[in-house]
Amino acid sequence: MRRGKLLLIICIVFIFIFIFNVIFIYRALRDRKIISEEDYENEESKERDDFKAFITSSYFYPKSKSLGDNALALVLTINQKKSINNWWNLQWWNIPKNPEIVVLSRNATSSSIVRTQYWKITPHEVCNMIAIFATVQIIPNPTSISLVGYNSLVDIPFEIPPSIERDVVVCISPLFISEQWQNFLFAVHIYKKFGAFMNLYLISAVDSFYYLMKEYENENYLTIQPWVSAKFVGVSPDIADPYNQIEFRNQAGSQTDCLLKYKETAKYVTFLDLDDVLIPRLAPTYLEEIIKIINNRRNIAFIHYHKENHEISTAKHGEQFSFEKMFSTLKYEGARETGKIVVDPKNLNYTWIHFPPFMPVQMRQIVVKENVITHLKNILWLEEINGNDELPKYYNNSEEHILEYDTISSIENDLQTMMKKPNISKLLSKLPTHHYYANLIGKCYFEKYYSLHYSGRIKEITCPGPQLCDYDQREDIKCIHVDADYPEVPKLKPVSYYFAKNRRFSKNIGCYPH
């Protein structure tokens, strides 16, 4: 009797192993394309067809110290697989593999086709549309680059990153319906003073503020980069919903784009919001402070600065704005928030909003203890600024000033020089004198995201971003908004690729977050 039971158990085990091997071999054969494409399509075409990817960035590097020569780097926003919600599908042999990215490149004499996997930038699954990164070596001097499916291909736009060398680049997260011109003036003059160049991503801004930024761009203080929304022409939102399912206006995509853009020409790159201001305290410039912090240590991917909240007051009228007066009202609020990083672009290829989701094993980070980011948490717009008799302290209990008097005076002089330029002088009286949209955005984000986050109700958070609330349009407020052309593309399998061309700014869209 016992022997019979034992034989039965052995038979059941062998049957289970046989079934498992059949399933495993079938999937392995299918993945190696030994099973015909027709059979493959019959089995999984509905699921595989759901992959839609929008190309945020496509950079070609003739020479790269970290990616290799003739490297293509892609940042894409792609929809994730639908949820796996039963025991069988949770087993490792059933978990779907990420699709490969297949690249065809051509030059004047030859062509080449290569394949690569991608890496997830977005480290969570709260949003259905996530940012991803891929890189691959292609042929030299490409005249065209195409992404390939097994049924067709599509030519994609690409660009070579700028060649001007920079010590430090400050990447400003995408601004939308922005009115905070005082924040801009406060930050851009500080960055210029201490040796950094600003790369500002812009979706939309009140028109007079936009024109002010353009004047600063003309004077080489910064680059304004149009940040377009992802669009999937002809695709149902049930499959790919870029409006409701991309986290924080694709901030992770913009930061990775900036990292890649300056990968070969900047010594260091940092990622800040417009109301985050990093002021060097350990050395006269950003570069010297970073070098001092790293202190010859090798394999440093990034250094991490904490962020401390401050209140600050500013003039609401452009003609009365003064850096010195605004700075003199700075008050530490005794609170700390999640910080930001400064990256060595040779040692990191992509990053999420606060930290990279993955770091090579040999790479390390440094947490800075001697300095913090000054976060302008609460900003008051006032008719007149008197300022304090004494400059603000750096920490609540510190005896050291954030900036010396001579440095503040130097920054104020630079500001006044710019404000006296004819084109800027004409704009000062036209700048916003109240923050209508800023109040709406702050209220929206607190109710829909931050109140849940800080109370521990994380599971209640839907995909966070400016689409969470309505933004009423006003006749007396005009905006400049990014626009682009979105060409129709062939439907590829397993991934269809979409992109924007002719990115530009327009008066015709209105004051919307996307």
Buried (B, 14 or more C-beta within 10 A) or exposed (E): EEEEEEEEEEEEEEEEEEEEEEEEEBBEEBEEEEBEEEEBBEBEBEEBBBBBBBBBBBBBBEEBEBBEEBBBBBBBBBBBBEEEEEEEEEEEEEEEEBBBBBBBBBBEEEBBBBEBEBBBBBBEEBBBBBBBBBBBBBBEEBEEBBBBBEEEBBBBEBEEBBEEEBBBBBBBBBBBBBBBBBBBBBBBBBBBBBBBBBBBBBBBBBBBBBBBBBBBBEBEBBBBBBBBBBBBEEBEEEBBBBBBBBBBBBBBBBBBBBBBBBBBBBBBBBBBBBBBBBBBBEBEBBBBBBBEBBEEEEEBBBBBBBBBBBBBBBBBBBEBBBBBBBBBBBBBEEEEBEBBBBBBBBBBBBBBBBBBBBBEEEBBBBEBEEBBBBBBBBBEBEEEBEBEEEBBBBEEEEEEBBBEEEBBEBBBEBBEEBBEEEEBEEBBEBBBEEBBBBEBBEEBBEEBBEEBBEEEEEEEBBBBBBBBBEBEEEEEBBBBBBBBEBEEBEBBBBBBBBBBEEBEBBEEBBBBBB
